[in-house]
Amino acid sequence: GFRLAARTLGKIERMFAGDLTDANRQALAAAMGVATRGEAASGAEACGLAVELAHAVDELRAAIETGAPVDLAKLVLRVHAELACVAAGELGVEMSAPRVIEAARGEAVDLACHLAGLPEAFVPVVEVHSPWPELLQEAPTADDGRDGALAVREVLPEDPERELLPYVVEVSGERDGTPFVTALPIDVVLIKPLSVGATPERVFRGDERRVMLTVTGQWPADVRLALKPPAGVEAEPAELALRVGAEPVEASVTFRLDESVHLGGLKVPWEASSDDARYNLQGELHLSVSEPVPSVSIERTGQAPTVDGDLDDAAWQREPDIPTLNLLAAGKSASENTAVWLAYDDEDLHIAYRCDDSQMSKLVAQYYDRGDPLYRDDDIEVFILPPGARSTLQFAVNALGTMSDNFGNDEPWRAAAKRYEDRWTVEIAIPWQVLGVDGPPEPGASWGMQLGRQQKARSETTAWTPGRAFNMPSGFGLVVFE
């Protein structure tokens, strides 16, 4: 502990050489002398020298006039933490605590510590330090340390300039007549009281898209939210006045992107301001930028199709929503046509496929059990990314009507298939609950989807939108619910 403290004192001497007066240098030399003596000492003498050195560096910090007081304070508090090794090694007195604690602005936080090596009735002297004096709002309160538990309560500022608040908890006293000091650094990470999310998160280069912002606050307050999009991106409106609280509030914003905007992640900085100073903060809205993709609007059906594989239901007696699927890898025309219809009602999302096939005798359909590897068969595949979902839901059906999915194969979605001389057809009904929502989307909402087919006899994989693989959400087409 003394050796570490001596190195830190040397760093103070080098970093603040231009600020030190003769008196400062003498005090620093005296402190280094205490550290040197401490290295050779043991027992009660070593513990006493540790207390002496802790006081000496505090006096040195107060005496040095510098333009970098925070940097000086950090080094002084490091000495305090390093001297904790002395009490631990000589007396077995040691303090432990979580290195990082999360807390909210303006609220009291418990810097909970545990003291080992002290008698049960020990009453500690507790101090809390920080390189930033403004973080010490009020005198800390602490319990009596019985049973080794020590809860030090510190009130956090409402509007700090930083989100990582460093503290050092210091405990001093005597054990069996021997003075000691021990200290432990604890960082408090501020929880952002304001959460700003977007649904959907995907926007398109060279295009505009309406996005629903969802804003949640930790306390009720009126908040002004200003969006600060980067070059090439516009937001309308760019400023929002919201009444936030624990219940999410929504606001519609249209983002317009130039064709020069890079593909991939897009960070849109925001600034919040409020009469409640705890909401004066900044953050980032995370979006993703894709190339423009095809979109289709689908209608609510008044009569749910019967899931039997036969496309004679009223919902399918019209032109297909997606007349053809093209080759996945290149986007070129496929050898055989695949058409897709979509519809929805209060209970389900409905999807129908017509898969033309002039070589039905070569159709590969060998799996019968749910969850089988249908990618080895001729099959159709549907990929859906509901708003807010972090992973894509995959649904696969072969020409026998066998079903498979990527989320356990026990959810109650339904499918059936039917084979003809020159084609095979599929019907699917997916309850909204399986898709993670309570009911059908609001009119105008859009979901990302990919619709595909595999035809083994021709070694062709076709899809609504081209890409390297089916499951690439950045290339999913948009299905808009009318």
Number of C-alpha atoms within 10 A of each C-alpha: 20 26 15 17 25 21 14 18 22 14 14 18 17 11 14 16 12 9 15 19 13 9 12 19 16 13 17 21 15 14 22 23 13 19 26 16 15 22 16 10 15 15 13 18 15 25 28 19 24 30 21 17 24 21 13 18 22 15 15 19 18 11 14 17 15 14 10 11 14 14 15 22 20 18 19 24 25 19 25 28 22 22 28 25 22 27 28 19 15 15 18 13 19 21 22 16 16 14 11 15 18 12 17 19 21 16 14 15 18 17 24 17 19 16 20 16 14 20 14 12 11 15 16 19 14 20 16 20 19 20 20 15 10 12 19 17 13 12 11 17 15 18 13 18 22 16 14 18 16 23 17 21 19 21 19 22 20 17 15 18 12 9 14 15 20 17 22 21 23 21 21 17 16 15 15 9 8 15 19 26 26 27 27 24 21 21 17 20 17 18 15 18 18 21 17 18 18 20 20 22 18 22 25 21 21 17 13 17 16 18 22 18 20 16 21 20 21 17 15 13 16 17 21 19 22 18 23 18 18 14 10 14 19 18 21 13 13 15 16 16 14 15 15 21 18 13 13 14 16 17 14 15 20 16 19 19 22 15 14 11 17 15 15 13 13 20 14 16 15 18 16 20 17 15 11 14 15 23 25 20 20 15 16 17 18 15 19 17 19 20 16 17 15 12 19 14 15 15 14 18 16 12 11 19 23 18 19 18 24 19 21 11 14 13 22 20 10 8 10 16 18 17 13 18 25 23 21 23 16 12 15 12 13 17 15 18 16 26 18 23 21 23 23 26 17 15 15 21 20 24 22 27 25 24 25 18 21 13 13 15 10 13 20 19 17 16 18 14 12 16 18 17 14 26 16 15 20 23 26 26 20 21 22 22 20 20 19 12 13 8 11 20 19 19 21 25 28 30 27 22 26 21 25 23 22 12 13 8 14 10 13 11 19 17 25 22 23 18 17 10 11 12 19 22 26 27 26 28 22 19 23 19 15 14 20 13 12 12 15 18 18 10 11 11 19 23 18 22 25 24 24 23 27 24 21 17 14 14 8 17 21 28 26 28 25 22 17 10 13 25 20 15 18 19 23 27 22 18 21 18 19 16
